[in-house]
Amino acid sequence: MDLGFLMDYVNLVTLGICLCVGFALKYAKLFEWMGNQYIPLLMLLLGTAINLMANWPDISSGIILEGMISGLASTGFYEMLRNMLRKDGKKKEEG
């Protein structure tokens, strides 16, 4: 199944902001008690909020979808960059 049509809904500014905030949340250790599994949910909510603020008052379901996809795409983009920059191909031990 080709999901390439979803790229039409990615807003690069929203993706960039969510990428930076998600990176900061992951490495700031402020939410260590909660775990990193909630970062995609937080980026979905943040991306939606950013897109709603940027397009106020012309709100539509497309604007909401664009924010949600951009927020989630930021987590996927982070993972892709992390895997590309890892030189040995092995998972780095955290701790």
Accessible surface in RSA format (square Angstrom, percent):
REM  Atomic radii and reference values for relative SASA: ProtOr
REM  Chains: A
REM  Algorithm: Lee & Richards
REM  Probe-radius: 1.40
REM  Slices: 20
REM RES _ NUM      All-atoms   Total-Side   Main-Chain    Non-polar    All polar
REM                ABS   REL    ABS   REL    ABS   REL    ABS   REL    ABS   REL
RES MET A   1   213.56 110.6 128.03  84.7  85.53 203.6 108.35  92.1 105.20 139.4
RES ASP A   2   122.20  85.6 100.07  99.6  22.13  52.3  42.74 100.6  79.46  79.2
RES LEU A   3    95.75  53.3  85.92  61.5   9.82  24.7  86.90  61.0   8.84  23.8
RES GLY A   4    37.95  46.8   0.00   N/A  37.95  46.8  28.83  79.1   9.12  20.4
RES PHE A   5   115.72  57.9 104.62  64.8  11.10  28.9 110.96  67.3   4.76  13.6
RES LEU A   6    54.86  30.6  54.79  39.2   0.07   0.2  54.86  38.5   0.00   0.0
RES MET A   7   133.67  69.2 121.43  80.4  12.25  29.2  94.38  80.2  39.29  52.1
RES ASP A   8   120.84  84.6  88.71  88.3  32.13  76.0  28.82  67.8  92.02  91.8
RES TYR A   9    76.51  35.7  76.42  43.5   0.09   0.2  30.96  23.3  45.55  56.2
RES VAL A  10    25.17  16.6   5.70   5.2  19.47  46.9   5.70   5.0  19.47  52.8
RES ASN A  11    40.65  28.0  34.88  33.7   5.77  13.9   6.88  16.5  33.77  32.6
RES LEU A  12   140.23  78.1 128.39  91.9  11.84  29.8 128.62  90.3  11.61  31.3
RES VAL A  13   106.21  69.9  98.75  89.4   7.46  18.0 105.32  91.5   0.88   2.4
RES THR A  14     1.84   1.3   1.84   1.9   0.00   0.0   0.00   0.0   1.84   2.8
RES LEU A  15    23.23  12.9  23.23  16.6   0.00   0.0  23.23  16.3   0.00   0.0
RES GLY A  16    27.03  33.3   0.00   N/A  27.03  33.3  26.98  74.1   0.05   0.1
RES ILE A  17    73.64  41.9  69.43  51.7   4.21  10.1  72.96  52.5   0.67   1.8
RES CYS A  18     0.28   0.2   0.00   0.0   0.28   0.7   0.00   0.0   0.28   0.3
RES LEU A  19    37.02  20.6  34.71  24.8   2.31   5.8  36.56  25.7   0.46   1.2
RES CYS A  20    86.66  65.6  78.06  87.1   8.60  20.2  29.63  75.1  57.03  61.5
RES VAL A  21    57.80  38.0  55.36  50.1   2.44   5.9  57.76  50.2   0.05   0.1
RES GLY A  22     7.91   9.8   0.00   N/A   7.91   9.8   6.72  18.4   1.19   2.7
RES PHE A  23   109.73  54.9 105.92  65.6   3.81   9.9 107.44  65.1   2.29   6.6
RES ALA A  24    55.41  51.0  48.24  74.5   7.17  16.3  55.19  77.7   0.23   0.6
RES LEU A  25    33.66  18.7  29.29  21.0   4.37  11.0  29.51  20.7   4.15  11.2
RES LYS A  26    37.78  18.4  29.49  18.1   8.29  19.7  12.76  11.5  25.02  26.6
RES TYR A  27   113.35  52.9  94.98  54.0  18.37  47.8  72.57  54.5  40.77  50.3
RES ALA A  28    50.33  46.3  22.56  34.8  27.77  63.2  33.80  47.6  16.53  43.8
RES LYS A  29   129.03  62.9 110.75  68.0  18.29  43.5  69.67  62.7  59.36  63.2
RES LEU A  30   125.56  69.9 108.28  77.5  17.28  43.4 111.36  78.2  14.21  38.2
RES PHE A  31    70.81  35.4  67.58  41.9   3.23   8.4  69.07  41.9   1.74   5.0
RES GLU A  32   121.69  69.9  98.76  74.7  22.93  54.6  46.92  90.7  74.77  61.0
RES TRP A  33   201.14  80.7 157.43  76.2  43.72 102.6 157.62  84.0  43.53  70.6
RES MET A  34    40.56  21.0  29.68  19.6  10.87  25.9  12.18  10.4  28.38  37.6
RES GLY A  35    23.55  29.0   0.00   N/A  23.55  29.0  21.93  60.2   1.61   3.6
RES ASN A  36    68.62  47.3  58.09  56.1  10.52  25.3  19.67  47.3  48.95  47.3
RES GLN A  37   125.12  70.0  96.38  70.4  28.74  68.4  59.61 126.9  65.51  49.7
RES TYR A  38    95.58  44.6  95.51  54.3   0.06   0.2  51.98  39.1  43.60  53.7
RES ILE A  39    17.85  10.2  17.85  13.3   0.00   0.0  17.85  12.9   0.00   0.0
RES PRO A  40    51.62  37.6  51.62  47.1   0.00   0.0  51.62  42.6   0.00   0.0
RES LEU A  41    93.05  51.8  87.83  62.8   5.22  13.1  91.46  64.2   1.59   4.3
RES LEU A  42    58.03  32.3  55.48  39.7   2.56   6.4  55.48  39.0   2.56   6.9
RES MET A  43     2.54   1.3   2.54   1.7   0.00   0.0   2.54   2.2   0.00   0.0
RES LEU A  44    33.27  18.5  33.27  23.8   0.00   0.0  33.27  23.4   0.00   0.0
RES LEU A  45    99.46  55.4  94.52  67.6   4.95  12.4  95.10  66.8   4.36  11.7
RES LEU A  46    50.73  28.3  46.81  33.5   3.92   9.8  50.47  35.4   0.26   0.7
RES GLY A  47     0.00   0.0   0.00   N/A   0.00   0.0   0.00   0.0   0.00   0.0
RES THR A  48    22.01  15.7  22.01  22.3   0.00   0.0  21.39  28.7   0.62   0.9
RES ALA A  49    43.04  39.6  38.90  60.0   4.14   9.4  42.64  60.0   0.40   1.1
RES ILE A  50    22.39  12.7  21.56  16.1   0.82   2.0  21.62  15.6   0.76   2.1
RES ASN A  51     0.22   0.1   0.22   0.2   0.00   0.0   0.00   0.0   0.22   0.2
RES LEU A  52    49.61  27.6  49.55  35.4   0.06   0.2  49.61  34.8   0.00   0.0
RES MET A  53   139.77  72.4 118.01  78.1  21.76  51.8  80.97  68.8  58.80  77.9
RES ALA A  54    77.01  70.8  35.47  54.7  41.54  94.5  47.49  66.9  29.53  78.2
RES ASN A  55    44.24  30.5  36.81  35.6   7.43  17.9   7.56  18.2  36.68  35.4
RES TRP A  56   181.09  72.7 158.22  76.6  22.87  53.7 134.58  71.8  46.51  75.5
RES PRO A  57   105.25  76.7  85.22  77.7  20.03  72.8  85.68  70.7  19.57 121.6
RES ASP A  58   116.15  81.4 104.68 104.2  11.47  27.1  36.39  85.6  79.77  79.6
RES ILE A  59    63.18  36.0  33.70  25.1  29.48  71.1  33.70  24.3  29.48  80.0
RES SER A  60    58.96  49.8  49.46  66.0   9.49  21.9  47.74 101.7  11.22  15.7
RES SER A  61    94.41  79.8  82.31 109.8  12.10  27.9  49.74 105.9  44.67  62.6
RES GLY A  62    28.80  35.5   0.00   N/A  28.80  35.5  25.11  68.9   3.69   8.3
RES ILE A  63    33.02  18.8  33.02  24.6   0.00   0.0  33.02  23.8   0.00   0.0
RES ILE A  64    64.85  36.9  64.85  48.3   0.00   0.0  64.85  46.7   0.00   0.0
RES LEU A  65    70.09  39.0  69.21  49.5   0.88   2.2  69.86  49.1   0.23   0.6
RES GLU A  66    37.91  21.8  37.91  28.7   0.00   0.0   1.08   2.1  36.83  30.1
RES GLY A  67     0.00   0.0   0.00   N/A   0.00   0.0   0.00   0.0   0.00   0.0
RES MET A  68    64.92  33.6  64.92  43.0   0.00   0.0  53.94  45.9  10.98  14.5
RES ILE A  69    26.81  15.3  25.42  18.9   1.40   3.4  26.29  18.9   0.52   1.4
RES SER A  70     0.00   0.0   0.00   0.0   0.00   0.0   0.00   0.0   0.00   0.0
RES GLY A  71     0.00   0.0   0.00   N/A   0.00   0.0   0.00   0.0   0.00   0.0
RES LEU A  72    76.52  42.6  71.10  50.9   5.41  13.6  71.34  50.1   5.18  13.9
RES ALA A  73    32.28  29.7  19.16  29.6  13.13  29.9  29.76  41.9   2.53   6.7
RES SER A  74     1.62   1.4   0.80   1.1   0.81   1.9   0.09   0.2   1.52   2.1
RES THR A  75    29.43  20.9  25.60  26.0   3.83   9.1  19.29  25.9  10.14  15.3
RES GLY A  76    41.27  50.9   0.00   N/A  41.27  50.9  35.22  96.7   6.05  13.5
RES PHE A  77    73.78  36.9  69.33  42.9   4.45  11.6  72.53  44.0   1.24   3.6
RES TYR A  78    33.09  15.4  33.09  18.8   0.00   0.0  31.80  23.9   1.29   1.6
RES GLU A  79    69.87  40.1  69.87  52.9   0.00   0.0  38.51  74.5  31.36  25.6
RES MET A  80    90.60  46.9  84.38  55.8   6.21  14.8  52.26  44.4  38.33  50.8
RES LEU A  81    58.64  32.7  58.64  42.0   0.00   0.0  58.64  41.2   0.00   0.0
RES ARG A  82    71.58  30.1  63.02  32.1   8.56  20.4  31.29  42.8  40.29  24.4
RES ASN A  83    80.14  55.3  65.05  62.9  15.09  36.3  24.77  59.6  55.37  53.5
RES MET A  84   133.74  69.3 101.13  66.9  32.61  77.6  96.34  81.9  37.40  49.6
RES LEU A  85   134.72  75.0 119.73  85.7  14.99  37.7 122.77  86.2  11.95  32.2
RES ARG A  86    57.74  24.2  38.62  19.7  19.12  45.5  21.40  29.2  36.34  22.0
RES LYS A  87   201.50  98.3 160.84  98.7  40.66  96.8 118.43 106.6  83.07  88.5
RES ASP A  88   101.36  71.0  70.85  70.5  30.52  72.2  43.15 101.5  58.22  58.1
RES GLY A  89    65.32  80.6   0.00   N/A  65.32  80.6  33.98  93.3  31.34  70.2
RES LYS A  90   149.14  72.8 143.25  87.9   5.90  14.0  91.09  82.0  58.05  61.8
RES LYS A  91   162.25  79.2 140.47  86.2  21.77  51.8  84.00  75.6  78.25  83.3
RES LYS A  92   158.32  77.2 146.35  89.8  11.98  28.5  96.84  87.2  61.48  65.5
RES GLU A  93   159.49  91.6 139.46 105.5  20.03  47.7  62.98 121.8  96.51  78.8
RES GLU A  94   127.75  73.3  91.78  69.4  35.96  85.6  47.94  92.7  79.81  65.2
RES GLY A  95   127.98 157.8   0.00   N/A 127.98 157.8  69.58 191.0  58.40 130.8
END  Absolute sums over single chains surface
CHAIN  1 A     6989.1       5677.2       1311.9       4703.5       2285.5
END  Absolute sums over all chains
TOTAL          6989.1       5677.2       1311.9       4703.5       2285.5
